[in-house]
Amino acid sequence: MINVPLPGSSIPNKKLLLDEIKVASANIIDQIINYYEKHTSVIGYRVSDRLDEASPIALAYNNAIIKQIKDKTDKYVFKTILINSKSVADNNVDFIVLHNGMPHTDFHKLDAKVKGLKSDLKGKPIVFLFGTIFEPNNYNGYADFRSVNYQAYNYSQCYKIADNNNLAGVAIRSFNDYVLQNPELMTDYYDRDLSSTGIFSRNRKFRTSFNLIQALFTDKTEPLLDAGSLNPNSLVPVLYMVLTLIMVAILFLMISRMPRFREYFVRSLVKPYNFYADIRDQRIISSVHTYSLAIMISLSAAIFIVSIVHINRSSEVLYAILNSAISSNSIKDYLYDLIWQPKLFMFLLSGVFFVKLLIVAFLLKVLAKIFRANVYYGDTITMAVWAANP
């Protein structure tokens, strides 16, 4: 049996108002229906996926598509909504697919959300869609969200939620692993072009989740799952804190014990517009102070950026931003590997920021040449570093 998805996935409301979107959607839908209607295995069409259910714009878009489909076919019409949708519109569809977009959420909260949406839909048949991405070589136990056992544990809990709420059925994402167009960021797996979401591998080798699903569907005893422990990069947050505390201690020591450094540090923060304008500053500022500050600035910026991307490495938002900003899959593949190796990424990025300060100093030297000013390269380094202090 095949349910055919139609265009209408995660489209912003402003885009739904455009005539180009409406015309293109109508034409594509006509072509899809004309092609698939001759296949007896097709039982339904999905009109939309993850639109804003509270928006009258999305409601009007769905109603127009549903009318177009029902004028051409008598097959089932359904739509997909996210589990965290605050409201849901009926749209006169035959059934609704409830997509669990939060695979790592608390299952008690998930059960409550399913109950609430079922109550809002007032008897409309609901199919519960669930799935999770994992690392095929991760056998830490289901305490680790990226392990093979967690996939099976997630399926077990979601299936029981659907069964306890008397939903119409369940759908699993997915049957087997598949190849992606872009590298995957959400897992630490050597093959980033592979979406590891299936109960079977690409070589058709079944996983623990297959045995569990088979047991659930046939009312047999579920296989035992190892709880294990979660310990991915456990030292990374500690490393962030230790390095930050060391830099704060060194900075505090330099400020308290070195009056000249304290004076210039405060001036560069409070009055950066005329700092280093006095000819005496060019003779008094120590190179040791300058390079020490450059190292602290570079390392601080690296820790800030690396900590953000590492903590959000499983975020779809970060993945979408990086995917849009970088066109080369090779660069993305290398960058994603670095994100999953935060200690290496942190020191590499701090080196990049340090070199950036040297490049700024070089550009200042070039500008000095253009304007025929006699400025030494050492002075431009001092300018660049202390200007970056704020």
C-alpha positions in Angstrom: 0.0 0.0 0.0 1.3 3.4 -0.9 0.3 6.8 0.4 1.6 9.5 -2.0 2.9 12.8 -0.6 1.9 15.9 -2.4 3.7 19.3 -2.4 3.0 21.2 0.8 5.7 20.4 3.4 6.8 23.0 5.9 5.8 26.0 3.7 5.8 29.4 5.5 2.4 31.1 5.5 3.8 34.1 3.5 4.8 31.7 0.7 1.3 30.1 0.7 -0.1 33.4 -0.4 2.0 33.6 -3.5 0.2 32.9 -6.8 3.3 31.0 -8.1 3.1 28.5 -5.2 -0.6 28.0 -5.7 -0.3 27.5 -9.5 2.8 25.3 -9.2 1.1 23.1 -6.5 -2.0 22.7 -8.5 -0.1 21.7 -11.6 2.1 19.2 -9.7 -0.8 17.7 -8.0 -2.6 17.1 -11.3 0.5 15.4 -12.7 0.9 13.2 -9.6 -2.7 12.1 -9.5 -2.8 11.4 -13.2 0.3 9.2 -12.9 -0.6 7.3 -9.7 -4.3 6.8 -10.3 -3.5 3.8 -12.5 -1.6 2.0 -9.7 -3.9 -0.1 -7.6 -1.4 -0.1 -4.7 -2.1 3.6 -4.1 -4.7 4.1 -1.3 -4.3 7.8 -0.4 -2.7 11.2 -0.9 -1.1 13.4 1.7 -2.2 17.0 1.2 0.3 18.7 3.6 3.0 18.2 6.1 3.9 20.4 9.1 2.0 23.5 8.1 0.9 26.1 10.7 -2.4 24.5 11.9 -3.5 27.7 13.6 -3.2 29.8 10.5 -6.3 30.6 8.3 -3.8 30.9 5.4 -2.7 27.2 5.8 -6.4 26.2 6.3 -7.4 27.8 3.0 -4.4 26.2 1.2 -5.4 22.8 2.5 -9.0 23.2 1.7 -8.2 24.2 -1.9 -5.9 21.2 -2.4 -8.4 18.8 -0.8 -11.2 20.0 -3.1 -8.8 19.6 -6.1 -8.0 16.0 -5.1 -11.6 14.9 -4.3 -12.7 16.2 -7.7 -10.3 13.8 -9.4 -10.2 10.7 -7.2 -12.1 8.8 -4.5 -8.9 7.7 -2.6 -8.1 8.6 1.0 -6.9 12.1 1.7 -4.9 12.8 4.8 -2.4 15.3 6.3 0.5 15.2 8.7 0.8 17.4 11.7 3.5 17.7 14.4 2.9 16.4 17.9 3.7 19.8 19.4 1.0 21.6 17.3 -1.0 23.9 19.6 -4.1 23.4 17.6 -5.3 21.3 14.7 -7.9 21.9 11.9 -10.0 19.0 10.6 -10.0 20.2 6.9 -12.4 17.4 6.1 -9.6 14.9 5.6 -10.2 11.1 6.0 -7.5 10.7 8.7 -4.6 12.5 10.3 -1.0 11.4 10.7 0.4 12.6 14.0 4.2 13.0 13.6 6.4 12.7 16.7 8.9 15.5 15.9 10.4 15.2 19.4 11.9 11.7 19.6 13.9 12.5 22.7 11.0 13.9 24.7 9.6 12.6 28.0 7.2 9.8 27.0 4.7 10.8 29.8 4.5 14.3 28.2 4.2 12.7 24.8 1.3 10.6 26.0 -0.5 13.7 27.4 0.0 15.6 24.0 -1.5 12.6 22.1 -4.5 12.6 24.5 -5.0 16.3 24.0 -4.8 16.3 20.2 -7.1 13.2 20.1 -9.7 15.1 22.2 -9.4 18.1 19.8 -10.0 16.0 16.7 -13.2 14.4 18.2 -13.1 10.9 16.8 -11.1 11.6 13.6 -8.9 8.5 12.9 -5.2 9.2 13.9 -2.1 7.3 12.7 0.9 7.8 15.0 4.2 8.4 13.0 7.4 8.0 14.9 11.1 7.3 14.3 14.5 8.4 15.4 18.0 8.8 13.9 20.8 6.9 15.5 24.4 5.7 15.1 24.6 2.1 13.7 27.9 1.5 15.6 26.6 2.9 18.9 25.7 0.1 21.4 25.8 2.2 24.6 22.2 1.2 25.6 18.9 3.1 25.4 20.2 5.7 27.9 22.1 7.1 24.9 19.7 8.8 22.5 21.9 8.0 19.6 22.3 4.3 20.3 20.8 1.3 18.4 18.9 0.2 21.6 17.3 3.6 22.0 15.7 3.2 18.5 14.0 0.0 19.8 13.1 1.6 23.1 11.6 4.6 21.4 9.5 2.4 19.1 8.3 0.4 22.1 7.2 3.5 24.1 5.5 5.2 21.1 3.7 2.0 20.1 2.3 1.6 23.6 1.2 5.3 23.6 -0.7 4.6 20.4 -2.2 1.4 21.8 -3.2 3.0 25.1 -5.0 5.9 23.3 -6.7 3.6 20.8 -5.3 5.3 17.8 -6.1 4.0 14.3 -2.6 2.7 13.7 1.1 3.5 13.7 3.7 4.3 11.0 7.4 3.8 11.4 10.2 6.0 9.9 11.7 4.2 8.3 11.9 0.6 6.8 15.6 0.9 5.9 18.5 3.3 5.9 18.8 5.5 2.8 21.4 7.9 1.2 21.0 11.6 1.6 21.8 14.5 -0.7 23.6 16.4 2.1 25.8 15.2 4.9 24.0 14.4 8.2 24.9 16.5 11.3 22.8 14.9 14.0 24.8 11.8 14.5 28.5 11.0 15.0 28.8 8.3 12.3 31.6 8.0 9.7 29.2 7.8 6.8 27.5 11.2 6.9 25.6 10.6 3.6 23.6 7.9 5.3 20.3 8.5 7.1 20.3 5.7 9.7 16.6 5.6 10.7 15.6 2.1 9.5 14.7 -1.1 11.2 16.9 -2.6 8.4 20.3 -1.5 7.2 21.0 -0.8 3.5 22.2 -4.3 3.3 18.9 -5.6 4.6 20.4 -6.7 8.0 17.7 -6.4 10.6 18.3 -4.5 13.8 17.1 -4.8 17.4 14.2 -2.6 16.6 12.9 -5.1 14.0 12.7 -7.8 16.6 10.9 -5.5 19.0 8.4 -4.3 16.4 7.8 -7.9 15.3 7.1 -8.8 18.9 4.7 -5.9 19.4 2.7 -6.6 16.2 2.4 -10.3 17.0 1.7 -9.9 20.8 4.9 -11.8 21.7 7.4 -11.1 24.5 9.5 -8.0 23.8 13.3 -8.6 23.7 15.2 -7.2 26.6 17.0 -3.9 26.0 20.2 -2.9 27.7 19.8 0.5 29.5 23.5 1.3 29.4 24.8 4.7 30.2 25.1 8.1 28.5 28.7 9.3 28.3 29.3 11.1 24.9 32.0 13.7 25.2 31.4 14.0 28.9 34.6 15.9 29.5 33.8 18.6 27.0 31.7 20.9 29.3 34.3 20.4 32.0 37.0 21.5 29.5 35.0 24.6 28.6 34.7 25.6 32.3 38.3 24.8 33.1 39.8 26.8 30.2 37.4 29.7 31.0 38.4 29.7 34.7 42.1 29.6 33.8 41.7 32.6 31.4 39.7 34.5 34.0 42.3 33.8 36.6 45.2 34.9 34.3 43.4 38.0 33.3 42.5 38.9 36.9 46.2 38.3 37.9 47.5 40.5 35.1 45.0 43.3 36.0 45.7 43.2 39.7 49.5 42.8 39.5 50.4 44.9 36.4 49.2 48.5 36.7 50.2 49.3 33.2 48.2 46.4 31.7 45.2 47.4 33.9 45.4 51.0 32.7 45.4 50.0 29.0 42.8 47.3 29.5 40.4 49.8 31.0 41.1 52.5 28.4 40.6 50.1 25.5 37.2 49.2 26.9 36.0 52.6 28.1 37.6 54.9 25.4 38.4 52.8 22.4 38.0 55.7 20.0 41.2 57.5 21.1 43.1 54.5 22.5 46.6 54.1 21.1 46.5 57.7 19.5 49.1 59.0 22.0 52.6 58.4 20.7 53.6 57.3 24.2 51.2 54.3 24.0 53.2 53.1 21.0 56.4 52.9 23.1 55.0 51.7 26.4 52.6 48.8 25.6 54.4 45.5 26.1 54.4 42.9 23.3 53.9 40.2 25.9 50.7 41.9 27.1 49.5 42.3 23.6 50.1 38.7 22.5 48.7 37.3 25.8 45.5 39.3 25.2 45.4 38.1 21.6 45.5 34.5 22.8 42.8 35.1 25.4 40.6 36.8 22.9 41.0 34.0 20.3 40.4 31.3 22.8 37.3 33.0 24.3 35.7 33.5 20.9 36.4 29.9 20.0 35.0 28.5 23.2 31.8 30.7 22.7 31.2 29.5 19.2 32.2 25.8 19.7 30.0 25.5 22.8 27.0 26.8 21.0 27.3 24.5 17.9 28.3 21.5 20.0 25.3 21.8 22.4 23.0 22.3 19.4 24.6 19.7 17.1 21.3 17.7 17.0 19.2 20.8 16.3 17.4 20.9 13.0 17.7 24.7 13.0 21.5 24.6 13.2 21.5 21.9 10.5 19.3 24.1 8.2 21.5 27.2 8.7 24.7 25.4 7.9 23.1 23.5 5.0 22.0 26.8 3.5 25.2 28.8 4.2 27.6 26.1 2.8 27.1 24.7 -0.7 30.0 22.2 -0.8 29.2 18.8 0.7 32.9 18.2 1.3 33.3 21.3 3.4 30.1 20.4 5.3 31.3 16.9 5.9 34.6 18.2 7.4 32.9 20.9 9.5 30.3 18.4 10.9 33.2 16.1 11.9 34.8 19.0 13.7 31.6 19.9 15.5 31.5 16.3 16.9 35.2 16.7 18.0 34.8 19.9 20.1 38.3 19.9 21.7 40.0 19.8 18.3 37.5 22.3 16.9 38.1 24.7 19.7 41.9 24.8 19.3 41.7 25.0 15.5 39.1 27.8 15.7 41.2 29.7 18.3 44.1 29.5 15.8 41.8 30.9 13.1 40.9 33.8 15.2 44.5 34.5 16.1 45.5 34.5 12.4 42.5 36.7 11.7 44.0 39.3 14.1 47.3 39.1 12.2 45.4 39.5 8.9 43.7 42.7 10.2 47.1 44.0 11.3 48.5 43.3 7.8 45.5 45.2 6.2 46.3 48.1 8.4 49.9 48.0 7.3 48.7 48.0 3.6 46.4 51.0 4.3 49.3 52.8 5.9 51.4 52.2 2.8 48.6 53.5 0.6 48.3 56.7 2.7 52.1 56.9 3.0 52.1 56.7 6.7 55.1 55.4 8.5 53.6 52.6 10.7 55.4 49.5 11.8 53.8 46.0 11.5 54.3 45.5 15.2 52.2 48.7 15.8 49.4 47.4 13.6 49.3 44.1 15.5 49.0 46.1 18.8 46.2 48.2 17.2 44.3 45.1 16.0 44.5 43.2 19.2 43.6 46.0 21.6 40.8 47.1 19.3 39.3 43.6 19.6 39.3 43.7 23.4 35.7 45.2 23.7 
